[in-house]
Amino acid sequence: ENNISRYHQEFLEQELIGAGQFGSVYKCVNRLDGCVYAVKKSTKPVAGSVLEKTALNEVYAHAVLGKHQHVVRYYSAWAEDNHMIIQNEYCNGGSLADKIGQEALSAAELRRFLLHVAEGLRYIHSEGLVHLDIKPGNIFISKEKKIHITNYDSADDGFEDLDDNSLYEEELTYKIGDLGHVTSLSNPQVEEGDCRYLPNEILHEDYSHLTKADVFALGLTALECAGSGPLPKNGDQWHALRRGELPPLPQLLTRDLLELIQTMIRPDPAQRPAPVQILQSRALSPESGK
Ligand SMILES: Cn1cc(CCO)c2c3c(c(-c4ccccc4Cl)cc21)C(=O)NC3=O
């Protein structure tokens, strides 16, 4: 059997960036193209097991969900020495969970986050798939330094002082990752996601509005970004959220942003907005930021 590791042949491992029951994720440099990737190594699941289905699900989903700026990009996957390995786009800004662990998002950042992830969901659903595990830990951030045009005149002597950081602004792009729970709308094999973001109807195995389960999870994720604090895994507070009751929020969100989030966590999935309606809502229009 081939005992040369493709992983070590093709990649220079830089650092461990995540570990859990799912396996370990490394930041790696590809020796050929010199680019950085996120590579997840998980123990190869027993053939025919649920874990194997999940692992294959993830790769099938990535294969269908080609390039989209709000879905983490997939490059390759293979099996070696009893491990499953998947090579994805590396997002250099950490996960949303890391970011809101530090501090809540501002209203402007919250609007940007909702726009990006709603666009990613609109795309995933348009391909006849649902994510089923939307949560802060599965949203990754790419940071890009953009030259701030208005400061151009301060660089009147051309590009010499482009290293001057006042010229730059960091632009964040939010991307949906971890497609391990993705399933098809036409023939759903539902593996429940994180119970903190699970809508009641999925708990009761009602799969008639699966796309709205992603909208519900996005709504609760938005609440957490607004500083609601950690979400309950069960009990009275869990049920209160499923009755559509908003928890107390520290920061002053605009009323239309609160109303939008409230519609996303409505008990009846049919009453929740579809991603395209979220994108068109007044709360996310640039005017509302003024
Ligand atoms: C824990 N962790 C940290 C990161 C870096 C965030 O700045 C990360 C990434 C991914 C993943 C990932 C998730 C699920 C499946 C496969 C991968 Cl590579 C996990 C990641 C992924 O697909 N792309 C990442 O950047």
The ligand as an SDF file (V2000), in Angstrom:
LIG
                    3D

 25 28  0  0  0  0  0  0  0  0999 V2000
  -11.1090   25.5730   13.2280 C   0  0  0  0  0  0  0  0  0  0  0  0
  -10.8630   26.3640   12.0270 N   0  0  0  0  0  0  0  0  0  0  0  0
  -10.1780   27.5400   11.9930 C   0  0  0  0  0  0  0  0  0  0  0  0
  -10.1390   27.9920   10.6840 C   0  0  0  0  0  0  0  0  0  0  0  0
   -9.4400   29.2220   10.2660 C   0  0  0  0  0  0  0  0  0  0  0  0
  -10.3170   30.4210   10.5360 C   0  0  0  0  0  0  0  0  0  0  0  0
   -9.5320   31.5590   10.4160 O   0  0  0  0  0  0  0  0  0  0  0  0
  -10.8200   27.0630    9.8760 C   0  0  0  0  0  0  0  0  0  0  0  0
  -11.1390   26.9520    8.5100 C   0  0  0  0  0  0  0  0  0  0  0  0
  -11.8720   25.8370    8.0670 C   0  0  0  0  0  0  0  0  0  0  0  0
  -12.2870   24.8020    8.9530 C   0  0  0  0  0  0  0  0  0  0  0  0
  -12.9890   23.5990    8.5010 C   0  0  0  0  0  0  0  0  0  0  0  0
  -14.2520   23.3110    9.0370 C   0  0  0  0  0  0  0  0  0  0  0  0
  -14.9500   22.1600    8.6410 C   0  0  0  0  0  0  0  0  0  0  0  0
  -14.4090   21.3050    7.6810 C   0  0  0  0  0  0  0  0  0  0  0  0
  -13.1540   21.5720    7.1650 C   0  0  0  0  0  0  0  0  0  0  0  0
  -12.4450   22.7070    7.5850 C   0  0  0  0  0  0  0  0  0  0  0  0
  -10.9000   22.9780    6.9130 Cl  0  0  0  0  0  0  0  0  0  0  0  0
  -11.9710   24.9260   10.3140 C   0  0  0  0  0  0  0  0  0  0  0  0
  -11.2590   26.0410   10.7590 C   0  0  0  0  0  0  0  0  0  0  0  0
  -12.0570   26.0190    6.6290 C   0  0  0  0  0  0  0  0  0  0  0  0
  -12.6650   25.2830    5.8530 O   0  0  0  0  0  0  0  0  0  0  0  0
  -11.4310   27.1670    6.2580 N   0  0  0  0  0  0  0  0  0  0  0  0
  -10.8790   27.7710    7.3410 C   0  0  0  0  0  0  0  0  0  0  0  0
  -10.2640   28.8330    7.2970 O   0  0  0  0  0  0  0  0  0  0  0  0
  1  2  1  0
  2  3  1  0
  2 20  1  0
  3  4  2  0
  4  5  1  0
  4  8  1  0
  5  6  1  0
  6  7  1  0
  8  9  1  0
  8 20  2  0
  9 10  2  0
  9 24  1  0
 10 11  1  0
 10 21  1  0
 11 12  1  0
 11 19  2  0
 12 13  1  0
 12 17  2  0
 13 14  2  0
 14 15  1  0
 15 16  2  0
 16 17  1  0
 17 18  1  0
 19 20  1  0
 21 22  2  0
 21 23  1  0
 23 24  1  0
 24 25  2  0
M  END
$$$$
